[in-house]
């Protein structure tokens, strides 16, 4: 088996082929910032520094892809949300000052301009710089911030939007979610134009930590499906990340048509690999707390071994289940990558798949 570049590894998995090693694409923006000797507050308004943090970290540890993602507030901010910037933690939306004081305000809300609105352009600059510097050999996933349901929660205030789902006209709810989908699509397409090899959304508010699987299917599934169709129709693989225990909705997530599903550590990966479509790539799902922060290198080795055995390495990108903590011990991160190379090697995957 010839040695592949990191980009070739990722593209092989997307194409249903077995690479020389399963690629490692961690959700590592906070860890990358720490590795580069910066703080989140140093980078979240500067695309050049966003890119620099990823470049320093990827060069030091040699993983296969960078996920451009720095907070959950960028689209909401771009259309008027008040944002709280913190020194050591990602920016967050101030939900006490909602953009949508009434859901009907959405009809007067402009869509974001990726070149002018808020900090979207900084994320795009980071993607462009990464593509220019390492994009010929390293996979660049330019996240398009939040998914439709999550944006709606951030613009209206989560508690109030939960009440709206029970009391407001369903047609109005659909209009709000449609607006949010359009805003997210604009960002996703701009990530392709900036040079990303894939794009993604986080839609944590659509997960079972907040709403039931039935509510996911009623309110969040269709906007995600429509978004997957439109973005992938634009010519770039699309990924959905929903935090938490998604065992109750993973089959539904698979039917959105998204090429990649980024899944959290509580998901049963063996079951997920059985129920999502065969051409869907699973990206995940080592627990970023234990073992990545609190465990030992030996425990990380065992966790990665079990993870790869759960999927037989089939269409699998190895990643953390959610964002890695900035306090992840470097020796643990090295052990994570080392284990992925050991158990995700071509011969090992062939052996697993031939059983």
HUHUNOR-V325980 format. One line per field, one symbol per residue. phi: phi as a letter, one per 20 degrees, with the letter a starting at -180 (. if undefined). psi: psi as a letter, one per 20 degrees, with the letter a starting at -180 (. if undefined). A space follows every 50 residues. Layout:
BEGIN
phi = ???
psi = ???
END
This chain:
BEGIN
phi = .ffdfgffgfffffendeefbgfdcfecfffffffemddgffdfdbfffg fggfffffffdmfebddfacaddffgffdoffceedfdcffcfeffcffe fcgffffdefffdfeceldgfffffgffffffecfeccfddefdmeegff fgfffengfffffggedeggffgfffffgffgfffgffffffffofebcb cdcgfeeffccfgffgffddffgffffgfffffeobfccddcfneegfcf ffgfefnffcdecefefffffgffdegfeeeecqbfffecdfeeedgfff gfffgfffffdlmelcdfbffbffffeffgfffffffgffffedfgfffg fffef
psi = pqpqrgghgghgghjjrorhqpqonqnkgghggghjkrqhhhhijohghg ggghggghhgikriqpoopiajjggghhjiqppopqgjqqqqpniimqgn hqhiihijpqqqoiihocjghgghgggggggggjiiippoooqkcqrggh ggghhhpgghhhhhhhhrphhgghhghgghggghgggghhhghijqhrrr qplhiirihgqrhhhghhhhgghgghggggghhikpqpqpppranjhijh gghhihjphqooqrhipohggghhhqqhjpppoalpoifoihgiarhhhg ghghghghhhikjolppprqhapqqijpphhhgghggghhhgijqghggg ggii.
END
